[in-house]
């Protein structure tokens, strides 16, 4: 391509363009879809890279609406492996925090609503259960959050 597009650029294949007028029509169709888009073209290979906030499908559909065949080669969303790892860590921390909060709420609800915990002379086991519920659900929330982060990160990377 004429210059190096950013790694998150959407790449479209637009084969069979006969001349400069058709190439200009493709670039106008992209600009009509997103006026702020920046384009890089490799016309001999029939490729156009676009740095745009518009989804790759919208750019492809704009080029097709202008009368030219276009397919998506790279959707360009999401980022690299570091983005996926960062999302896994973030979701694991959030899952752990959510698990602790839910576990605390469940333990408190048990201590308040369970008739065995509210009678006089109970040994305090229900109060200890609040912390146990919080720790256990927090420990379950960490891997659940990490898996959710992995799925979300890979889906974003795929585009």
Secondary structure, DSSP 4 states (H G I P E B T S, - for coil): --S---TT-EEEE-----SHHHHHHHHHHHHHH-TT-EEEEEGGGTEEEEE-SS-HHHHHHHHHHTT---EEEE---S--HHHHHHHHHHHHHHHHHHHHHHHHHHHHHHHHH-HHHHSTT--SHHHHHHHHHHHHHHHHHHHHHHHHHHHHHHHHHH-
